[in-house]
Amino acid sequence: MFQELADLKASILEQRYADALALVDELDGMNRKAILRAIESFLIRMLIHLIKNQVEQRLTNSWAASIRGSIVEIKKLNLQDNNTSYYVKKDEWEPKLEESLEIAISDASVEVHNGAYTPFQLTNMVDRSSILSTAQNLLNLTYTYSVKELPTIINEELTQLIGGQDWKQGKQ
C-alpha cells in the first residue's frame, strides 16, 4: 500500500491523472478487501460461540461478550464512510455466513466441551439452519440500531438462545 501511495503522489505531481485514478481505484479495492476480511473474522468468532451455545446447551458471559462484541464490530466495519451505505447489504449475508460457518465448525471443535469432538463429529452435531438463522437475525440488528444501542438490544436477543434466561439471571 505504501508503494501505491508513493505512485499516486508521483502520478499527481507529474499530472498523469489517468494513472492516478487507476491507483485510487486499486487502493479502494484493497481497502474494501481488508474490511471484508475483518468482517469475516468477526463472523467466524460469532459463529463459533453460537455453535458452542447450541452444542453445550448453555450461554456464558464470555460467549455472550464475544457474540455481542462481534456484532458491534461488524456494525462499525460494515458502515461505509458516507454513513449511508454498507459494504455488505442486508440481503447479502447468506453466502458469507455459509462459508464462515464451515470454518467456524472446524475452529469450534477445539473449544466445544474442551475439544471433545473432531471437526467431523461436530459437523454432524450442528443444526446449521438454526445457527445461520440466529446469526442473520443478529446481523439484521446492525441495520436498525446504532453502535450505542446495539449492546443492550443484543443482550435481549441473547436471552432467547439456549441457556439465555439462565445467563440473564446469572445461573451459568
Secondary structure, DSSP 8 states (H G I E B T S, - for coil): -HHHHHHHHHHHHTT-HHHHHHHHHHHHHHHHHHHHHHHHHHHHHHHHHHHHHHHHT---HHHHHHHHHHHHHHHHHHB-TTSS-BSS-GGGHHHHHHHHHHHHHHHHTTTGGGGTS-HHHHHHH--HHHHHHHHHHHHHHTTTS-TTTHHHHHHHHHTTSTTHHHHHTT--
